[in-house]
């Protein structure tokens, strides 16, 4: 219907006393979108609002005249060489010869050169209303014909006009004893109404028109009574480019819970007793982390944890509630890790995920030979509808995922179940971390699962020069440099810390966030939790924000001094060999420090110079020293350098100011598991037992490294994904873990073709080789040796020193320089007077070679060193380590083959 009639119908049915027909038409139509007035054509957004007054149009010179046309129905057409049509009116913009404010110029320094335009002072008061219409900037010639036309990217203007919204603390639905208030930031909307429902599937009970606050851009409505336990949805009338004037039925970005498949938002007072499992208020996280370097993390997927665990009741497998089964194999495993020294479980995404059906999801049951393609073919048939996904597809940032709840239809159940999981992990002695993905959303634009863009089109996502959404993170990038997207991220993290007692956060692709936003977030989550909440994340430097092109990033080099940790690829790549991007023969050829580089070449490695091994050993030492900038080390070239002066692919090898800013790891959910990488790289003749020892060497390097120690779940059980390099959507089959320790699932079929088919010629013969599959004894050895490593790390703060100064003063590497024995890492840490050291000093050795080595260390002569008690205990897993010896008079150590060992004094 025409816009005027459409608006009239809305207004007529907007109150609780309205007739049923208009309310049903709006709230119960079942359509996620109604197009009221289609737009003639999509127009690129090549101009950028810098603030409420100034706009820059890259690539356009000061010629002709500039007009800003507006249309409440989105009907503007501006054909090149023709005349603008479909506009309600226009403002004339003048060329601006001054200089934008310094903060504005800095924020938009990436915008290409072009004419700078200003709205006349007399017209500024009209701009807020005009932003609720379609705006098209046109360059015209003297005859009024179109030379060029563009929309404008709005973030700069909206952030300036509606800065007051940033301080509003009660966005979303807030129930109290007497009333329930709804608040939604939608400054460009023509009108907003809220539909309320008694249930997640019933018909609407009320439709309320919301009031617009011109100072903040927030729409609000209040209904009498506490509506806790009920559901709601917004009807947002807004102009969207490429679509026109639309009515979007959309859930709340500030949803705290939802109904099945996120169709409606849930109203909840998270402080209510009915939403807390028994004992919640009195429960607290274990006090195991006094400093960030105390963190020892186990990265775990909620579904992986229990879906394959027969000791968990079938209805609870893959659910939050599985963590309540303290006698299950999985919980017994986690409890054993906690006793050994694991401090944190980091859960892959548990917020509301767009890509997992919450009702009736498929659960295929593949079968086939070790190298068969049948398993992956079946998995791929239901990949979009099965119950599994890693979850890097955010839908609602602040609501628990429904597929992990015991009842996805009930908004309360998600909250109770997730809190129960956190409480039970805390009771097991483990803190809980969340993997959060604020850098992108699952969808943008006018797609059904796009929440943010259907409320404020073009604001929440980072745009390219033509106004399209950047996708360098694989999905639709968010723009946390924009005021209200940063607020959404910070408010969400604070909610998880406060309401779910989350102890730490792992940020996906954190380098796409501004450092300033992350530092504000750090302060907020600490305040929300009433204690320090650790932040770590992926600090990779790439995409449209690379090298701080748009802002100072939260990336490896740019976070220096912030206290926020980033994953270090320095030791990772040299321990494993090659890089995550390797394919084809390079995956085999490029061996690493633990799997044979130079000293045990595989069939494709060829002859490599000894200096390659020495360089790898140096980079392993960089990781062991926490990758801190100012640590001084003697390199294999006999140079004495600070780690920041050692080159790593054109970057400083040492990049952190303090060890807490470094996260050390050798495998995580991304890419192949360490076991699978070693299948590629170790010579085929390597025995199954020796492969287990190589796995333990990788874990030992991590356990002995300064900084945060981060481990992928299953590293301790030789976890294999049957060579899958990207198991994000590979179903339960390729992501299983066996807590009975009988199988690691190597050779359970060729991995999915999407990311692996190009390497099938290499992969399939390996999968078919039964000698590469470990026996239960190998799994048990790795499990127990890993726990011993955790116990050793936990026994002394010398493995997790608090500062770069401490590391510089106390850690010394031996066997360095050009005369080194490169297969052996040798280090001593002075513990004299160090709080929590437990020993006067520790010395550790990592021999990656196939043979034992004897090493004379002059600096160790006369020391009273003996094997760490873990190695001499009757329960010690690695009896080979117990055969290590030390001759004090000579300073001579003998270290068995493929062994990591610690001596103490």
Secondary structure, 3 states (H helix, E strand, C coil): CCHHHHHHHHHHCCCCCCCHHHHHHHHCCCCCEEEEEECCCCCCCCEEECCCCEEEEECCCCCCEEEEEEECCCCCECCCCCCCECCCEEEEEEECCCCCCHHHHHHCCCCCCEEEEEECHHHHHHHHHHCCCEEEEEEECCCCCEEEEECEECHHHHHHHCHHHHHCCCCEEEECCCEEEEEEECCCCCEEEEEEECCCCCCEEEEEECEEECCCCEEEEEEECCCCCCEEEEEEEEEECCCEEEEEEECCCCCCCECHHHCCEECCCCCCHHHCCCCCCCCCCCCCCCCHHHCEEEEECHHHHHCCCCCCCHHHCCCHHHHHCCCCHHHHHHHHHHHHCCCEEEECCCEEECCCCCCCCECCCCCCCCCCCHHHHHHHHCCCCECCCCCCCEEEEEEECHHHCCCCCCHHHHHHHHHHHHHHHHHCCCEEEEEECCCEECCCCCCCCCCCCCCCCCCCECECCCCCECCCCCCEEECCCCHHHHHHHHHHHHHHHHHCCCCEEEECCHHHCEHHHHHHHHHHHHHHHCCCCEEEECCCCCHHHHHHCCCCECCCCCCCCCCCEEECHHHHHHHHCCCCCCCCCHHHHCCCCCCCCCCCCCCCCCCCCHHHHHHHHHHHHHHHCCCECCCEEECCCCCEEEHHHCEECCEECCCECCHHHEEECCCCCCCCCHHHHHHHHCCCCCCHHHHHHHHHHHHHHHHHCCCEEEEECCHHHCCCCCCCCCHHHCCCHHHCCCCCCCCCCCCCCCCCHHHHHHHHHHHHHHHCCHHHCCCHHHHHHHHHHHHHHHHHHHCCHHHCCCCHHHHHHHEEEECCCCCCCCCEEEEEEECCCCCCCCCCEEEEEEECCCCCEEEECHHHCCCCCEECHHHHCCCCCCCCHHHCEEECCCCEEEECCCEEEEEEC
